[in-house]
Amino acid sequence: MTDDELLRTFDRAGAPLGVRELAERSRLRPAAALEAVARLQRAELLTVVGYETDDTGRPVGPLRYRPREPRPVRGLAAR
C-alpha cells in the first residue's frame, strides 16, 4: 500500500486513528500497519494527536495519529 493510499485511509476515517484501526481499515497486518505509521512519521506526513483515554482523561490506549496539515509537497511539484 502506498503512502497516498494510507493517508486517504486516514482522510476517510475523519478522525485520528490508532495502528489497530489503521490495520482494520486498510486490511494490513498489524505489524505492517505499525511499519507504515513509522514510515509516515519519518516522512513527516503523520502527527501524534494523543492517546485513547478513559472517562477520567487517563491514557488507556495506543497513540492516535492524523495526517499533518498542510501536507508537504513531494515529487516534481517540490522542485
mmCIF file of the N, C-alpha and C atoms, coordinates in Angstrom:
data_MODEL
# 
_entry.id   MODEL 
# 
loop_
_atom_site.group_PDB 
_atom_site.id 
_atom_site.type_symbol 
_atom_site.label_atom_id 
_atom_site.label_alt_id 
_atom_site.label_comp_id 
_atom_site.label_asym_id 
_atom_site.label_entity_id 
_atom_site.label_seq_id 
_atom_site.pdbx_PDB_ins_code 
_atom_site.Cartn_x 
_atom_site.Cartn_y 
_atom_site.Cartn_z 
_atom_site.occupancy 
_atom_site.B_iso_or_equiv 
_atom_site.pdbx_formal_charge 
_atom_site.auth_seq_id 
_atom_site.auth_comp_id 
_atom_site.auth_asym_id 
_atom_site.auth_atom_id 
_atom_site.pdbx_PDB_model_num 
ATOM 1   N N  . MET A 1 1  ? 0.846   -1.163 0.000  1.00 0.00 ? 1  MET A N  1 
ATOM 2   C CA . MET A 1 1  ? 0.000   0.000  0.000  1.00 0.00 ? 1  MET A CA 1 
ATOM 3   C C  . MET A 1 1  ? 0.900   1.238  0.000  1.00 0.00 ? 1  MET A C  1 
ATOM 4   N N  . THR A 1 2  ? 0.572   2.197  -0.851 1.00 0.00 ? 2  THR A N  1 
ATOM 5   C CA . THR A 1 2  ? 1.399   3.399  -0.958 1.00 0.00 ? 2  THR A CA 1 
ATOM 6   C C  . THR A 1 2  ? 1.090   4.373  0.179  1.00 0.00 ? 2  THR A C  1 
ATOM 7   N N  . ASP A 1 3  ? 1.975   5.344  0.352  1.00 0.00 ? 3  ASP A N  1 
ATOM 8   C CA . ASP A 1 3  ? 1.759   6.369  1.375  1.00 0.00 ? 3  ASP A CA 1 
ATOM 9   C C  . ASP A 1 3  ? 0.472   7.136  1.104  1.00 0.00 ? 3  ASP A C  1 
ATOM 10  N N  . ASP A 1 4  ? 0.212   7.459  -0.169 1.00 0.00 ? 4  ASP A N  1 
ATOM 11  C CA . ASP A 1 4  ? -1.004  8.199  -0.508 1.00 0.00 ? 4  ASP A CA 1 
ATOM 12  C C  . ASP A 1 4  ? -2.255  7.400  -0.166 1.00 0.00 ? 4  ASP A C  1 
ATOM 13  N N  . GLU A 1 5  ? -2.243  6.097  -0.421 1.00 0.00 ? 5  GLU A N  1 
ATOM 14  C CA . GLU A 1 5  ? -3.389  5.253  -0.067 1.00 0.00 ? 5  GLU A CA 1 
ATOM 15  C C  . GLU A 1 5  ? -3.595  5.226  1.443  1.00 0.00 ? 5  GLU A C  1 
ATOM 16  N N  . LEU A 1 6  ? -2.506  5.158  2.186  1.00 0.00 ? 6  LEU A N  1 
ATOM 17  C CA . LEU A 1 6  ? -2.615  5.165  3.647  1.00 0.00 ? 6  LEU A CA 1 
ATOM 18  C C  . LEU A 1 6  ? -3.172  6.494  4.152  1.00 0.00 ? 6  LEU A C  1 
ATOM 19  N N  . LEU A 1 7  ? -2.707  7.598  3.586  1.00 0.00 ? 7  LEU A N  1 
ATOM 20  C CA . LEU A 1 7  ? -3.213  8.905  4.002  1.00 0.00 ? 7  LEU A CA 1 
ATOM 21  C C  . LEU A 1 7  ? -4.689  9.058  3.658  1.00 0.00 ? 7  LEU A C  1 
ATOM 22  N N  . ARG A 1 8  ? -5.112  8.505  2.517  1.00 0.00 ? 8  ARG A N  1 
ATOM 23  C CA . ARG A 1 8  ? -6.538  8.530  2.170  1.00 0.00 ? 8  ARG A CA 1 
ATOM 24  C C  . ARG A 1 8  ? -7.359  7.725  3.174  1.00 0.00 ? 8  ARG A C  1 
ATOM 25  N N  . THR A 1 9  ? -6.785  6.649  3.709  1.00 0.00 ? 9  THR A N  1 
ATOM 26  C CA . THR A 1 9  ? -7.472  5.868  4.741  1.00 0.00 ? 9  THR A CA 1 
ATOM 27  C C  . THR A 1 9  ? -7.733  6.739  5.964  1.00 0.00 ? 9  THR A C  1 
ATOM 28  N N  . PHE A 1 10 ? -6.746  7.541  6.366  1.00 0.00 ? 10 PHE A N  1 
ATOM 29  C CA . PHE A 1 10 ? -6.938  8.466  7.482  1.00 0.00 ? 10 PHE A CA 1 
ATOM 30  C C  . PHE A 1 10 ? -8.002  9.505  7.132  1.00 0.00 ? 10 PHE A C  1 
ATOM 31  N N  . ASP A 1 11 ? -7.954  10.027 5.903  1.00 0.00 ? 11 ASP A N  1 
ATOM 32  C CA . ASP A 1 11 ? -8.923  11.040 5.489  1.00 0.00 ? 11 ASP A CA 1 
ATOM 33  C C  . ASP A 1 11 ? -10.346 10.494 5.521  1.00 0.00 ? 11 ASP A C  1 
ATOM 34  N N  . ARG A 1 12 ? -10.533 9.271  5.026  1.00 0.00 ? 12 ARG A N  1 
ATOM 35  C CA . ARG A 1 12 ? -11.868 8.659  5.013  1.00 0.00 ? 12 ARG A CA 1 
ATOM 36  C C  . ARG A 1 12 ? -12.388 8.424  6.426  1.00 0.00 ? 12 ARG A C  1 
ATOM 37  N N  . ALA A 1 13 ? -11.502 8.141  7.353  1.00 0.00 ? 13 ALA A N  1 
ATOM 38  C CA . ALA A 1 13 ? -11.932 7.896  8.735  1.00 0.00 ? 13 ALA A CA 1 
ATOM 39  C C  . ALA A 1 13 ? -12.510 9.162  9.354  1.00 0.00 ? 13 ALA A C  1 
ATOM 40  N N  . GLY A 1 14 ? -11.975 10.305 8.985  1.00 0.00 ? 14 GLY A N  1 
ATOM 41  C CA . GLY A 1 14 ? -12.468 11.563 9.517  1.00 0.00 ? 14 GLY A CA 1 
ATOM 42  C C  . GLY A 1 14 ? -12.130 11.798 10.980 1.00 0.00 ? 14 GLY A C  1 
ATOM 43  N N  . ALA A 1 15 ? -11.280 10.964 11.532 1.00 0.00 ? 15 ALA A N  1 
ATOM 44  C CA . ALA A 1 15 ? -10.879 11.088 12.935 1.00 0.00 ? 15 ALA A CA 1 
ATOM 45  C C  . ALA A 1 15 ? -9.493  10.471 13.083 1.00 0.00 ? 15 ALA A C  1 
ATOM 46  N N  . PRO A 1 16 ? -8.768  10.852 14.115 1.00 0.00 ? 16 PRO A N  1 
ATOM 47  C CA . PRO A 1 16 ? -7.464  10.219 14.342 1.00 0.00 ? 16 PRO A CA 1 
ATOM 48  C C  . PRO A 1 16 ? -7.610  8.709  14.509 1.00 0.00 ? 16 PRO A C  1 
ATOM 49  N N  . LEU A 1 17 ? -6.636  7.974  14.013 1.00 0.00 ? 17 LEU A N  1 
ATOM 50  C CA . LEU A 1 17 ? -6.650  6.515  14.084 1.00 0.00 ? 17 LEU A CA 1 
ATOM 51  C C  . LEU A 1 17 ? -5.443  6.016  14.854 1.00 0.00 ? 17 LEU A C  1 
ATOM 52  N N  . GLY A 1 18 ? -5.607  4.895  15.512 1.00 0.00 ? 18 GLY A N  1 
ATOM 53  C CA . GLY A 1 18 ? -4.504  4.160  16.095 1.00 0.00 ? 18 GLY A CA 1 
ATOM 54  C C  . GLY A 1 18 ? -4.019  3.125  15.091 1.00 0.00 ? 18 GLY A C  1 
ATOM 55  N N  . VAL A 1 19 ? -2.944  2.453  15.400 1.00 0.00 ? 19 VAL A N  1 
ATOM 56  C CA . VAL A 1 19 ? -2.383  1.453  14.489 1.00 0.00 ? 19 VAL A CA 1 
ATOM 57  C C  . VAL A 1 19 ? -3.386  0.330  14.244 1.00 0.00 ? 19 VAL A C  1 
ATOM 58  N N  . ARG A 1 20 ? -4.075  -0.099 15.289 1.00 0.00 ? 20 ARG A N  1 
ATOM 59  C CA . ARG A 1 20 ? -5.043  -1.193 15.142 1.00 0.00 ? 20 ARG A CA 1 
ATOM 60  C C  . ARG A 1 20 ? -6.172  -0.813 14.178 1.00 0.00 ? 20 ARG A C  1 
ATOM 61  N N  . GLU A 1 21 ? -6.717  0.408  14.326 1.00 0.00 ? 21 GLU A N  1 
ATOM 62  C CA . GLU A 1 21 ? -7.782  0.847  13.415 1.00 0.00 ? 21 GLU A CA 1 
ATOM 63  C C  . GLU A 1 21 ? -7.266  0.982  11.993 1.00 0.00 ? 21 GLU A C  1 
ATOM 64  N N  . LEU A 1 22 ? -6.046  1.471  11.838 1.00 0.00 ? 22 LEU A N  1 
ATOM 65  C CA . LEU A 1 22 ? -5.466  1.573  10.505 1.00 0.00 ? 22 LEU A CA 1 
ATOM 66  C C  . LEU A 1 22 ? -5.348  0.192  9.874  1.00 0.00 ? 22 LEU A C  1 
ATOM 67  N N  . ALA A 1 23 ? -4.906  -0.784 10.643 1.00 0.00 ? 23 ALA A N  1 
ATOM 68  C CA . ALA A 1 23 ? -4.785  -2.151 10.130 1.00 0.00 ? 23 ALA A CA 1 
ATOM 69  C C  . ALA A 1 23 ? -6.143  -2.683 9.690  1.00 0.00 ? 23 ALA A C  1 
ATOM 70  N N  . GLU A 1 24 ? -7.177  -2.453 10.491 1.00 0.00 ? 24 GLU A N  1 
ATOM 71  C CA . GLU A 1 24 ? -8.510  -2.943 10.146 1.00 0.00 ? 24 GLU A CA 1 
ATOM 72  C C  . GLU A 1 24 ? -9.051  -2.262 8.898  1.00 0.00 ? 24 GLU A C  1 
ATOM 73  N N  . ARG A 1 25 ? -8.899  -0.949 8.811  1.00 0.00 ? 25 ARG A N  1 
ATOM 74  C CA . ARG A 1 25 ? -9.459  -0.199 7.683  1.00 0.00 ? 25 ARG A CA 1 
ATOM 75  C C  . ARG A 1 25 ? -8.689  -0.425 6.383  1.00 0.00 ? 25 ARG A C  1 
ATOM 76  N N  . SER A 1 26 ? -7.393  -0.645 6.480  1.00 0.00 ? 26 SER A N  1 
ATOM 77  C CA . SER A 1 26 ? -6.576  -0.801 5.276  1.00 0.00 ? 26 SER A CA 1 
ATOM 78  C C  . SER A 1 26 ? -6.311  -2.259 4.937  1.00 0.00 ? 26 SER A C  1 
ATOM 79  N N  . ARG A 1 27 ? -6.762  -3.166 5.801  1.00 0.00 ? 27 ARG A N  1 
ATOM 80  C CA . ARG A 1 27 ? -6.579  -4.611 5.613  1.00 0.00 ? 27 ARG A CA 1 
ATOM 81  C C  . ARG A 1 27 ? -5.112  -5.021 5.623  1.00 0.00 ? 27 ARG A C  1 
ATOM 82  N N  . LEU A 1 28 ? -4.318  -4.265 6.370  1.00 0.00 ? 28 LEU A N  1 
ATOM 83  C CA . LEU A 1 28 ? -2.916  -4.621 6.573  1.00 0.00 ? 28 LEU A CA 1 
ATOM 84  C C  . LEU A 1 28 ? -2.796  -5.478 7.825  1.00 0.00 ? 28 LEU A C  1 
ATOM 85  N N  . ARG A 1 29 ? -1.740  -6.274 7.880  1.00 0.00 ? 29 ARG A N  1 
ATOM 86  C CA . ARG A 1 29 ? -1.427  -6.974 9.124  1.00 0.00 ? 29 ARG A CA 1 
ATOM 87  C C  . ARG A 1 29 ? -1.014  -5.913 10.149 1.00 0.00 ? 29 ARG A C  1 
ATOM 88  N N  . PRO A 1 30 ? -1.256  -6.158 11.432 1.00 0.00 ? 30 PRO A N  1 
ATOM 89  C CA . PRO A 1 30 ? -0.882  -5.157 12.442 1.00 0.00 ? 30 PRO A CA 1 
ATOM 90  C C  . PRO A 1 30 ? 0.587   -4.742 12.374 1.00 0.00 ? 30 PRO A C  1 
ATOM 91  N N  . ALA A 1 31 ? 1.481   -5.688 12.132 1.00 0.00 ? 31 ALA A N  1 
ATOM 92  C CA . ALA A 1 31 ? 2.907   -5.342 12.040 1.00 0.00 ? 31 ALA A CA 1 
ATOM 93  C C  . ALA A 1 31 ? 3.169   -4.441 10.837 1.00 0.00 ? 31 ALA A C  1 
ATOM 94  N N  . ALA A 1 32 ? 2.494   -4.703 9.719  1.00 0.00 ? 32 ALA A N  1 
ATOM 95  C CA . ALA A 1 32 ? 2.661   -3.872 8.526  1.00 0.00 ? 32 ALA A CA 1 
ATOM 96  C C  . ALA A 1 32 ? 2.089   -2.475 8.762  1.00 0.00 ? 32 ALA A C  1 
ATOM 97  N N  . ALA A 1 33 ? 0.981   -2.390 9.485  1.00 0.00 ? 33 ALA A N  1 
ATOM 98  C CA . ALA A 1 33 ? 0.401   -1.083 9.803  1.00 0.00 ? 33 ALA A CA 1 
ATOM 99  C C  . ALA A 1 33 ? 1.340   -0.283 10.704 1.00 0.00 ? 33 ALA A C  1 
ATOM 100 N N  . LEU A 1 34 ? 1.964   -0.954 11.659 1.00 0.00 ? 34 LEU A N  1 
ATOM 101 C CA . LEU A 1 34 ? 2.924   -0.288 12.541 1.00 0.00 ? 34 LEU A CA 1 
ATOM 102 C C  . LEU A 1 34 ? 4.116   0.232  11.741 1.00 0.00 ? 34 LEU A C  1 
ATOM 103 N N  . GLU A 1 35 ? 4.617   -0.567 10.810 1.00 0.00 ? 35 GLU A N  1 
ATOM 104 C CA . GLU A 1 35 ? 5.720   -0.129 9.943  1.00 0.00 ? 35 GLU A CA 1 
ATOM 105 C C  . GLU A 1 35 ? 5.290   1.053  9.084  1.00 0.00 ? 35 GLU A C  1 
ATOM 106 N N  . ALA A 1 36 ? 4.055   1.023  8.577  1.00 0.00 ? 36 ALA A N  1 
ATOM 107 C CA . ALA A 1 36 ? 3.555   2.113  7.739  1.00 0.00 ? 36 ALA A CA 1 
ATOM 108 C C  . ALA A 1 36 ? 3.459   3.411  8.535  1.00 0.00 ? 36 ALA A C  1 
ATOM 109 N N  . VAL A 1 37 ? 2.961   3.331  9.759  1.00 0.00 ? 37 VAL A N  1 
ATOM 110 C CA . VAL A 1 37 ? 2.868   4.523  10.605 1.00 0.00 ? 37 VAL A CA 1 
ATOM 111 C C  . VAL A 1 37 ? 4.264   5.082  10.878 1.00 0.00 ? 37 VAL A C  1 
ATOM 112 N N  . ALA A 1 38 ? 5.215   4.218  11.172 1.00 0.00 ? 38 ALA A N  1 
ATOM 113 C CA . ALA A 1 38 ? 6.590   4.672  11.417 1.00 0.00 ? 38 ALA A CA 1 
ATOM 114 C C  . ALA A 1 38 ? 7.167   5.339  10.171 1.00 0.00 ? 38 ALA A C  1 
ATOM 115 N N  . ARG A 1 39 ? 6.921   4.760  9.003  1.00 0.00 ? 39 ARG A N  1 
ATOM 116 C CA . ARG A 1 39 ? 7.411   5.334  7.742  1.00 0.00 ? 39 ARG A CA 1 
ATOM 117 C C  . ARG A 1 39 ? 6.778   6.706  7.493  1.00 0.00 ? 39 ARG A C  1 
ATOM 118 N N  . LEU A 1 40 ? 5.471   6.826  7.717  1.00 0.00 ? 40 LEU A N  1 
ATOM 119 C CA . LEU A 1 40 ? 4.793   8.104  7.505  1.00 0.00 ? 40 LEU A CA 1 
ATOM 120 C C  . LEU A 1 40 ? 5.257   9.159  8.506  1.00 0.00 ? 40 LEU A C  1 
ATOM 121 N N  . GLN A 1 41 ? 5.572   8.744  9.725  1.00 0.00 ? 41 GLN A N  1 
ATOM 122 C CA . GLN A 1 41 ? 6.102   9.696  10.713 1.00 0.00 ? 41 GLN A CA 1 
ATOM 123 C C  . GLN A 1 41 ? 7.496   10.176 10.323 1.00 0.00 ? 41 GLN A C  1 
ATOM 124 N N  . ARG A 1 42 ? 8.339   9.259  9.852  1.00 0.00 ? 42 ARG A N  1 
ATOM 125 C CA . ARG A 1 42 ? 9.693   9.660  9.418  1.00 0.00 ? 42 ARG A CA 1 
ATOM 126 C C  . ARG A 1 42 ? 9.616   10.637 8.255  1.00 0.00 ? 42 ARG A C  1 
ATOM 127 N N  . ALA A 1 43 ? 8.628   10.453 7.386  1.00 0.00 ? 43 ALA A N  1 
ATOM 128 C CA . ALA A 1 43 ? 8.449   11.345 6.240  1.00 0.00 ? 43 ALA A CA 1 
ATOM 129 C C  . ALA A 1 43 ? 7.711   12.628 6.634  1.00 0.00 ? 43 ALA A C  1 
ATOM 130 N N  . GLU A 1 44 ? 7.398   12.763 7.920  1.00 0.00 ? 44 GLU A N  1 
ATOM 131 C CA . GLU A 1 44 ? 6.686   13.923 8.459  1.00 0.00 ? 44 GLU A CA 1 
ATOM 132 C C  . GLU A 1 44 ? 5.319   14.112 7.817  1.00 0.00 ? 44 GLU A C  1 
ATOM 133 N N  . LEU A 1 45 ? 4.630   12.986 7.528  1.00 0.00 ? 45 LEU A N  1 
ATOM 134 C CA . LEU A 1 45 ? 3.288   13.035 6.959  1.00 0.00 ? 45 LEU A CA 1 
ATOM 135 C C  . LEU A 1 45 ? 2.208   12.770 8.008  1.00 0.00 ? 45 LEU A C  1 
ATOM 136 N N  . LEU A 1 46 ? 2.604   12.254 9.168  1.00 0.00 ? 46 LEU A N  1 
ATOM 137 C CA . LEU A 1 46 ? 1.662   11.988 10.261 1.00 0.00 ? 46 LEU A CA 1 
ATOM 138 C C  . LEU A 1 46 ? 2.111   12.732 11.498 1.00 0.00 ? 46 LEU A C  1 
ATOM 139 N N  . THR A 1 47 ? 1.158   13.065 12.315 1.00 0.00 ? 47 THR A N  1 
ATOM 140 C CA . THR A 1 47 ? 1.461   13.667 13.604 1.00 0.00 ? 47 THR A CA 1 
ATOM 141 C C  . THR A 1 47 ? 0.711   12.909 14.695 1.00 0.00 ? 47 THR A C  1 
ATOM 142 N N  . VAL A 1 48 ? 1.287   12.851 15.879 1.00 0.00 ? 48 VAL A N  1 
ATOM 143 C CA . VAL A 1 48 ? 0.640   12.201 17.018 1.00 0.00 ? 48 VAL A CA 1 
ATOM 144 C C  . VAL A 1 48 ? -0.379  13.171 17.597 1.00 0.00 ? 48 VAL A C  1 
ATOM 145 N N  . VAL A 1 49 ? -1.600  12.700 17.768 1.00 0.00 ? 49 VAL A N  1 
ATOM 146 C CA . VAL A 1 49 ? -2.668  13.535 18.305 1.00 0.00 ? 49 VAL A CA 1 
ATOM 147 C C  . VAL A 1 49 ? -2.799  13.330 19.803 1.00 0.00 ? 49 VAL A C  1 
ATOM 148 N N  . GLY A 1 50 ? -2.646  12.111 20.263 1.00 0.00 ? 50 GLY A N  1 
ATOM 149 C CA . GLY A 1 50 ? -2.775  11.822 21.686 1.00 0.00 ? 50 GLY A CA 1 
ATOM 150 C C  . GLY A 1 50 ? -3.047  10.351 21.906 1.00 0.00 ? 50 GLY A C  1 
ATOM 151 N N  . TYR A 1 51 ? -3.612  10.046 23.047 1.00 0.00 ? 51 TYR A N  1 
ATOM 152 C CA . TYR A 1 51 ? -3.923  8.676  23.437 1.00 0.00 ? 51 TYR A CA 1 
ATOM 153 C C  . TYR A 1 51 ? -5.429  8.496  23.518 1.00 0.00 ? 51 TYR A C  1 
ATOM 154 N N  . GLU A 1 52 ? -5.872  7.228  23.446 1.00 0.00 ? 52 GLU A N  1 
ATOM 155 C CA . GLU A 1 52 ? -7.239  6.926  23.843 1.00 0.00 ? 52 GLU A CA 1 
ATOM 156 C C  . GLU A 1 52 ? -7.290  7.142  25.341 1.00 0.00 ? 52 GLU A C  1 
ATOM 157 N N  . THR A 1 53 ? -8.374  7.724  25.835 1.00 0.00 ? 53 THR A N  1 
ATOM 158 C CA . THR A 1 53 ? -8.480  7.989  27.268 1.00 0.00 ? 53 THR A CA 1 
ATOM 159 C C  . THR A 1 53 ? -9.765  7.394  27.832 1.00 0.00 ? 53 THR A C  1 
ATOM 160 N N  . ASP A 1 54 ? -9.772  7.188  29.142 1.00 0.00 ? 54 ASP A N  1 
ATOM 161 C CA . ASP A 1 54 ? -10.992 6.723  29.804 1.00 0.00 ? 54 ASP A CA 1 
ATOM 162 C C  . ASP A 1 54 ? -11.826 7.934  30.221 1.00 0.00 ? 54 ASP A C  1 
ATOM 163 N N  . ASP A 1 55 ? -12.879 7.704  30.993 1.00 0.00 ? 55 ASP A N  1 
ATOM 164 C CA . ASP A 1 55 ? -13.786 8.784  31.401 1.00 0.00 ? 55 ASP A CA 1 
ATOM 165 C C  . ASP A 1 55 ? -13.104 9.858  32.237 1.00 0.00 ? 55 ASP A C  1 
ATOM 166 N N  . THR A 1 56 ? -12.033 9.500  32.925 1.00 0.00 ? 56 THR A N  1 
ATOM 167 C CA . THR A 1 56 ? -11.342 10.472 33.773 1.00 0.00 ? 56 THR A CA 1 
ATOM 168 C C  . THR A 1 56 ? -10.237 11.214 33.029 1.00 0.00 ? 56 THR A C  1 
ATOM 169 N N  . GLY A 1 57 ? -9.997  10.849 31.762 1.00 0.00 ? 57 GLY A N  1 
ATOM 170 C CA . GLY A 1 57 ? -8.957  11.502 30.984 1.00 0.00 ? 57 GLY A CA 1 
ATOM 171 C C  . GLY A 1 57 ? -7.601  10.839 31.058 1.00 0.00 ? 57 GLY A C  1 
ATOM 172 N N  . ARG A 1 58 ? -7.515  9.712  31.769 1.00 0.00 ? 58 ARG A N  1 
ATOM 173 C CA . ARG A 1 58 ? -6.238  8.987  31.853 1.00 0.00 ? 58 ARG A CA 1 
ATOM 174 C C  . ARG A 1 58 ? -5.977  8.233  30.561 1.00 0.00 ? 58 ARG A C  1 
ATOM 175 N N  . PRO A 1 59 ? -4.738  8.211  30.085 1.00 0.00 ? 59 PRO A N  1 
ATOM 176 C CA . PRO A 1 59 ? -4.411  7.430  28.887 1.00 0.00 ? 59 PRO A CA 1 
ATOM 177 C C  . PRO A 1 59 ? -4.606  5.940  29.156 1.00 0.00 ? 59 PRO A C  1 
ATOM 178 N N  . VAL A 1 60 ? -5.352  5.277  28.285 1.00 0.00 ? 60 VAL A N  1 
ATOM 179 C CA . VAL A 1 60 ? -5.587  3.841  28.453 1.00 0.00 ? 60 VAL A CA 1 
ATOM 180 C C  . VAL A 1 60 ? -5.295  3.053  27.184 1.00 0.00 ? 60 VAL A C  1 
ATOM 181 N N  . GLY A 1 61 ? -5.072  3.731  26.105 1.00 0.00 ? 61 GLY A N  1 
ATOM 182 C CA . GLY A 1 61 ? -4.898  3.010  24.856 1.00 0.00 ? 61 GLY A CA 1 
ATOM 183 C C  . GLY A 1 61 ? -3.706  3.495  24.074 1.00 0.00 ? 61 GLY A C  1 
ATOM 184 N N  . PRO A 1 62 ? -3.631  3.056  22.844 1.00 0.00 ? 62 PRO A N  1 
ATOM 185 C CA . PRO A 1 62 ? -2.487  3.389  21.994 1.00 0.00 ? 62 PRO A CA 1 
ATOM 186 C C  . PRO A 1 62 ? -2.522  4.835  21.511 1.00 0.00 ? 62 PRO A C  1 
ATOM 187 N N  . LEU A 1 63 ? -1.390  5.258  20.977 1.00 0.00 ? 63 LEU A N  1 
ATOM 188 C CA . LEU A 1 63 ? -1.306  6.585  20.365 1.00 0.00 ? 63 LEU A CA 1 
ATOM 189 C C  . LEU A 1 63 ? -2.289  6.690  19.211 1.00 0.00 ? 63 LEU A C  1 
ATOM 190 N N  . ARG A 1 64 ? -2.767  7.904  18.966 1.00 0.00 ? 64 ARG A N  1 
ATOM 191 C CA . ARG A 1 64 ? -3.667  8.190  17.852 1.00 0.00 ? 64 ARG A CA 1 
ATOM 192 C C  . ARG A 1 64 ? -2.918  9.121  16.896 1.00 0.00 ? 64 ARG A C  1 
ATOM 193 N N  . TYR A 1 65 ? -3.116  8.941  15.615 1.00 0.00 ? 65 TYR A N  1 
ATOM 194 C CA . TYR A 1 65 ? -2.400  9.706  14.597 1.00 0.00 ? 65 TYR A CA 1 
ATOM 195 C C  . TYR A 1 65 ? -3.385  10.360 13.640 1.00 0.00 ? 65 TYR A C  1 
ATOM 196 N N  . ARG A 1 66 ? -2.948  11.440 13.017 1.00 0.00 ? 66 ARG A N  1 
ATOM 197 C CA . ARG A 1 66 ? -3.701  12.069 11.930 1.00 0.00 ? 66 ARG A CA 1 
ATOM 198 C C  . ARG A 1 66 ? -2.689  12.634 10.939 1.00 0.00 ? 66 ARG A C  1 
ATOM 199 N N  . PRO A 1 67 ? -3.120  12.833 9.681  1.00 0.00 ? 67 PRO A N  1 
ATOM 200 C CA . PRO A 1 67 ? -2.206  13.425 8.699  1.00 0.00 ? 67 PRO A CA 1 
ATOM 201 C C  . PRO A 1 67 ? -1.816  14.840 9.112  1.00 0.00 ? 67 PRO A C  1 
ATOM 202 N N  . ARG A 1 68 ? -0.563  15.176 8.854  1.00 0.00 ? 68 ARG A N  1 
ATOM 203 C CA . ARG A 1 68 ? -0.050  16.519 9.157  1.00 0.00 ? 68 ARG A CA 1 
ATOM 204 C C  . ARG A 1 68 ? -0.629  17.495 8.133  1.00 0.00 ? 68 ARG A C  1 
ATOM 205 N N  . GLU A 1 69 ? -1.037  18.644 8.611  1.00 0.00 ? 69 GLU A N  1 
ATOM 206 C CA . GLU A 1 69 ? -1.573  19.680 7.728  1.00 0.00 ? 69 GLU A CA 1 
ATOM 207 C C  . GLU A 1 69 ? -0.716  20.923 7.858  1.00 0.00 ? 69 GLU A C  1 
ATOM 208 N N  . PRO A 1 70 ? -0.400  21.640 6.835  1.00 0.00 ? 70 PRO A N  1 
ATOM 209 C CA . PRO A 1 70 ? -0.586  21.214 5.450  1.00 0.00 ? 70 PRO A CA 1 
ATOM 210 C C  . PRO A 1 70 ? 0.416   20.125 5.103  1.00 0.00 ? 70 PRO A C  1 
ATOM 211 N N  . ARG A 1 71 ? 0.035   19.297 4.174  1.00 0.00 ? 71 ARG A N  1 
ATOM 212 C CA . ARG A 1 71 ? 0.910   18.195 3.787  1.00 0.00 ? 71 ARG A CA 1 
ATOM 213 C C  . ARG A 1 71 ? 2.088   18.729 2.983  1.00 0.00 ? 71 ARG A C  1 
ATOM 214 N N  . PRO A 1 72 ? 3.277   18.210 3.250  1.00 0.00 ? 72 PRO A N  1 
ATOM 215 C CA . PRO A 1 72 ? 4.445   18.643 2.482  1.00 0.00 ? 72 PRO A CA 1 
ATOM 216 C C  . PRO A 1 72 ? 4.280   18.288 1.004  1.00 0.00 ? 72 PRO A C  1 
ATOM 217 N N  . VAL A 1 73 ? 4.788   19.150 0.152  1.00 0.00 ? 73 VAL A N  1 
ATOM 218 C CA . VAL A 1 73 ? 4.755   18.883 -1.283 1.00 0.00 ? 73 VAL A CA 1 
ATOM 219 C C  . VAL A 1 73 ? 5.914   17.969 -1.608 1.00 0.00 ? 73 VAL A C  1 
ATOM 220 N N  . ARG A 1 74 ? 5.618   16.891 -2.347 1.00 0.00 ? 74 ARG A N  1 
ATOM 221 C CA . ARG A 1 74 ? 6.664   15.924 -2.683 1.00 0.00 ? 74 ARG A CA 1 
ATOM 222 C C  . ARG A 1 74 ? 6.716   15.739 -4.191 1.00 0.00 ? 74 ARG A C  1 
ATOM 223 N N  . GLY A 1 75 ? 7.762   15.106 -4.626 1.00 0.00 ? 75 GLY A N  1 
ATOM 224 C CA . GLY A 1 75 ? 7.892   14.761 -6.037 1.00 0.00 ? 75 GLY A CA 1 
ATOM 225 C C  . GLY A 1 75 ? 8.288   15.952 -6.882 1.00 0.00 ? 75 GLY A C  1 
ATOM 226 N N  . LEU A 1 76 ? 7.817   15.970 -8.130 1.00 0.00 ? 76 LEU A N  1 
ATOM 227 C CA . LEU A 1 76 ? 8.174   17.031 -9.067 1.00 0.00 ? 76 LEU A CA 1 
ATOM 228 C C  . LEU A 1 76 ? 7.645   18.391 -8.629 1.00 0.00 ? 76 LEU A C  1 
ATOM 229 N N  . ALA A 1 77 ? 6.507   18.413 -7.957 1.00 0.00 ? 77 ALA A N  1 
ATOM 230 C CA . ALA A 1 77 ? 5.934   19.684 -7.518 1.00 0.00 ? 77 ALA A CA 1 
ATOM 231 C C  . ALA A 1 77 ? 6.812   20.383 -6.484 1.00 0.00 ? 77 ALA A C  1 
ATOM 232 N N  . ALA A 1 78 ? 7.655   19.649 -5.799 1.00 0.00 ? 78 ALA A N  1 
ATOM 233 C CA . ALA A 1 78 ? 8.525   20.233 -4.774 1.00 0.00 ? 78 ALA A CA 1 
ATOM 234 C C  . ALA A 1 78 ? 9.700   20.982 -5.374 1.00 0.00 ? 78 ALA A C  1 
ATOM 235 N N  . ARG A 1 79 ? 9.969   20.737 -6.625 1.00 0.00 ? 79 ARG A N  1 
ATOM 236 C CA . ARG A 1 79 ? 11.145  21.372 -7.256 1.00 0.00 ? 79 ARG A CA 1 
ATOM 237 C C  . ARG A 1 79 ? 10.887  22.746 -7.718 1.00 0.00 ? 79 ARG A C  1 
# 
